[in-house]
Amino acid sequence: MAFTVAVWQLGLQADSYFYWFNKETSFGWLQYQPFPMGNSFMLYLNYVPAYLLRIPLWVGDLIYSCIGFTGIFYWHLSIQKYINFTPDFKRLQLPKLLLLFPSLHLWTSFVGKEAILFSLMSLIFYRIISKKNWWFTALFFIPIVLIRPHTAAMILAAAVLSFLLTYPTRWWNKLIVAICGLLIGIAAIYSLLYTANFQNIDISSIKQYIQAHHTVFKDTPSYVPMEEYSIPWQLFTFYFRPIAAESLDLLGWFYGLENMVFLGLFLIWSYFLILNYKVIKISFLQVFIFVLALVYALVYAQLYSNFGIIARTKILVTPFIYIIQIHIIFQLIKNPFKLK
């Protein structure tokens, strides 16, 4: 609730107004777009509470905040189940300290896609580490396709590639998985282009679409020229900038401090990997998260050139990167010759 109030005070709920007050949410609009995706799906989702029941936006923010808290709850359960903390760090209450990072709460506390998507990602992550039924787990993937098809395509690509790299199965099983993943991925990307109102699906149209994104962000206070950066610097900027010294206000300072903490975590994780690279055997889940992190940053770095939008976008993957990194660090601290 505190973060929902903070969102209102900081004026961060611009998308909330669109998803809650859009006048197109009428039966006539529903008739000509019977299969919604992207923003249209969000309008469908909010149709009853916002249009029929006339529930005020602040109540909608609280509802979405509860959805976001569900994701945080399962994320915390994943930390406790997956990371084997040493006794000293358990006494320091490190699992609870990880819950204090403000970005985790801020971007999941108002009407928007992030609250739902983060909760779905947390449920999927938790069910994977708990070794729950795969088919039921896959059902949580369907709303991701409907809300953000390009994110779903990236998740699918990471999952298929991770399966091909880590699962000891016959080559024809891997071929079937690769073909199915490719077909579903093409369908998801086509759906994205369709929902983005592409008249012609070609390279020039995509370039114009990307350039239009950057043009919009150039007049914003948090603009960062991502299109001018090399790919390594784009990746660094996406995950670790701005640092506190680059921030222009109190919110940016807290966000920059958080980025510095996670940059430190990344450097510690890299140090342990370099020392133990000969004996490390990584799992499907670890490969999946890091492949997803790489693809995710490569794609969104081409689209977004604003620190605020980047901060909101990366909240869907960074919390899970941190879990994997901390898990690997503690495994190597306790036993440097065995990593599962």
Solvent accessible surface area in square Angstrom, and as a share of the most:
residue,aa,sasa,rsa
1,M,159,0.71
2,A,78,0.61
3,F,67,0.28
4,T,6,0.04
5,V,80,0.46
6,A,32,0.25
7,V,0,0.00
8,W,92,0.32
9,Q,146,0.65
10,L,88,0.44
11,G,53,0.51
12,L,46,0.23
13,Q,10,0.04
14,A,76,0.59
15,D,45,0.23
16,S,0,0.00
17,Y,99,0.38
18,F,83,0.35
19,Y,12,0.05
20,W,12,0.04
21,F,100,0.42
22,N,25,0.13
23,K,174,0.74
24,E,89,0.40
25,T,9,0.05
26,S,35,0.23
27,F,126,0.53
28,G,44,0.42
29,W,13,0.04
30,L,34,0.17
31,Q,139,0.62
32,Y,148,0.56
33,Q,51,0.23
34,P,105,0.66
35,F,142,0.59
36,P,15,0.10
37,M,14,0.06
38,G,8,0.07
39,N,72,0.37
40,S,17,0.11
41,F,34,0.14
42,M,0,0.00
43,L,5,0.03
44,Y,58,0.22
45,L,82,0.41
46,N,3,0.02
47,Y,13,0.05
48,V,77,0.44
49,P,29,0.18
50,A,14,0.11
51,Y,68,0.26
52,L,89,0.44
53,L,112,0.56
54,R,160,0.59
55,I,43,0.22
56,P,62,0.39
57,L,8,0.04
58,W,144,0.51
59,V,39,0.22
60,G,0,0.00
61,D,0,0.00
62,L,47,0.23
63,I,75,0.38
64,Y,8,0.03
65,S,17,0.11
66,C,88,0.53
67,I,61,0.31
68,G,0,0.00
69,F,129,0.54
70,T,57,0.33
71,G,0,0.00
72,I,8,0.04
73,F,98,0.41
74,Y,57,0.22
75,W,7,0.02
76,H,27,0.12
77,L,49,0.24
78,S,0,0.00
79,I,0,0.00
80,Q,101,0.45
81,K,114,0.48
82,Y,38,0.14
83,I,8,0.04
84,N,72,0.37
85,F,8,0.03
86,T,21,0.12
87,P,86,0.54
88,D,83,0.43
89,F,77,0.32
90,K,111,0.47
91,R,169,0.62
92,L,114,0.57
93,Q,86,0.38
94,L,36,0.18
95,P,18,0.12
96,K,119,0.50
97,L,86,0.43
98,L,13,0.07
99,L,39,0.20
100,L,127,0.63
101,F,40,0.16
102,P,40,0.25
103,S,9,0.06
104,L,7,0.03
105,H,40,0.18
106,L,10,0.05
107,W,24,0.09
108,T,2,0.01
109,S,4,0.03
110,F,3,0.01
111,V,0,0.00
112,G,3,0.03
113,K,24,0.10
114,E,6,0.03
115,A,1,0.01
116,I,21,0.11
117,L,2,0.01
118,F,0,0.00
119,S,8,0.05
120,L,18,0.09
121,M,13,0.06
122,S,0,0.00
123,L,32,0.16
124,I,20,0.10
125,F,7,0.03
126,Y,43,0.16
127,R,37,0.13
128,I,28,0.14
129,I,26,0.13
130,S,24,0.16
131,K,178,0.76
132,K,92,0.39
133,N,91,0.47
134,W,132,0.46
135,W,210,0.74
136,F,100,0.42
137,T,9,0.05
138,A,51,0.39
139,L,94,0.47
140,F,42,0.18
141,F,39,0.16
142,I,93,0.47
143,P,39,0.25
144,I,1,0.00
145,V,36,0.20
146,L,36,0.18
147,I,1,0.00
148,R,24,0.09
149,P,3,0.02
150,H,33,0.15
151,T,4,0.02
152,A,1,0.01
153,A,10,0.08
154,M,11,0.05
155,I,10,0.05
156,L,28,0.14
157,A,52,0.40
158,A,0,0.00
159,A,28,0.22
160,V,22,0.13
161,L,80,0.40
162,S,0,0.00
163,F,42,0.18
164,L,51,0.25
165,L,119,0.59
166,T,40,0.23
167,Y,81,0.31
168,P,133,0.84
169,T,47,0.27
170,R,153,0.56
171,W,174,0.61
172,W,110,0.39
173,N,57,0.29
174,K,53,0.22
175,L,89,0.44
176,I,100,0.51
177,V,46,0.26
178,A,31,0.24
179,I,84,0.42
180,C,64,0.38
181,G,10,0.10
182,L,112,0.56
183,L,109,0.54
184,I,90,0.46
185,G,12,0.11
186,I,96,0.49
187,A,58,0.45
188,A,6,0.05
189,I,87,0.44
190,Y,130,0.50
191,S,23,0.15
192,L,43,0.21
193,L,18,0.09
194,Y,146,0.56
195,T,41,0.24
196,A,31,0.24
197,N,117,0.60
198,F,34,0.14
199,Q,163,0.72
200,N,97,0.50
201,I,84,0.42
202,D,62,0.32
203,I,120,0.61
204,S,62,0.40
205,S,23,0.15
206,I,60,0.31
207,K,132,0.56
208,Q,130,0.58
209,Y,75,0.29
210,I,47,0.24
211,Q,92,0.41
212,A,53,0.41
213,H,42,0.19
214,H,4,0.02
215,T,76,0.44
216,V,105,0.60
217,F,23,0.10
218,K,101,0.43
219,D,137,0.71
220,T,44,0.26
221,P,123,0.77
222,S,42,0.27
223,Y,59,0.22
224,V,3,0.01
225,P,36,0.23
226,M,0,0.00
227,E,63,0.28
228,E,132,0.59
229,Y,50,0.19
230,S,69,0.44
231,I,98,0.50
232,P,97,0.61
233,W,108,0.38
234,Q,9,0.04
235,L,42,0.21
236,F,61,0.26
237,T,0,0.00
238,F,0,0.00
239,Y,28,0.10
240,F,26,0.11
241,R,30,0.11
242,P,8,0.05
243,I,57,0.29
244,A,15,0.12
245,A,95,0.73
246,E,67,0.30
247,S,26,0.17
248,L,150,0.75
249,D,89,0.46
250,L,128,0.64
251,L,59,0.29
252,G,17,0.16
253,W,113,0.40
254,F,95,0.39
255,Y,21,0.08
256,G,0,0.00
257,L,72,0.36
258,E,15,0.07
259,N,3,0.02
260,M,87,0.39
261,V,73,0.42
262,F,7,0.03
263,L,37,0.18
264,G,28,0.27
265,L,26,0.13
266,F,68,0.28
267,L,105,0.52
268,I,87,0.44
269,W,31,0.11
270,S,27,0.17
271,Y,124,0.47
272,F,40,0.17
273,L,41,0.20
274,I,122,0.62
275,L,110,0.55
276,N,18,0.09
277,Y,143,0.54
278,K,165,0.70
279,V,59,0.34
280,I,34,0.17
281,K,162,0.69
282,I,85,0.43
283,S,41,0.26
284,F,24,0.10
285,L,10,0.05
286,Q,0,0.00
287,V,14,0.08
288,F,11,0.05
289,I,5,0.03
290,F,51,0.21
291,V,25,0.14
292,L,2,0.01
293,A,8,0.06
294,L,90,0.45
295,V,41,0.24
296,Y,1,0.00
297,A,0,0.00
298,L,56,0.28
299,V,53,0.31
300,Y,1,0.00
301,A,0,0.00
302,Q,62,0.28
303,L,25,0.12
304,Y,40,0.15
305,S,0,0.00
306,N,14,0.07
307,F,29,0.12
308,G,30,0.29
309,I,41,0.21
310,I,0,0.00
311,A,5,0.04
312,R,43,0.16
313,T,5,0.03
314,K,8,0.04
315,I,8,0.04
316,L,2,0.01
317,V,5,0.03
318,T,5,0.03
319,P,3,0.02
320,F,2,0.01
321,I,14,0.07
322,Y,26,0.10
323,I,1,0.01
324,I,0,0.00
325,Q,6,0.03
326,I,12,0.06
327,H,14,0.06
328,I,2,0.01
329,I,12,0.06
330,F,8,0.03
331,Q,35,0.16
332,L,4,0.02
333,I,80,0.40
334,K,98,0.42
335,N,65,0.33
336,P,52,0.33
337,F,156,0.65
338,K,104,0.44
339,L,9,0.05
340,K,138,0.58
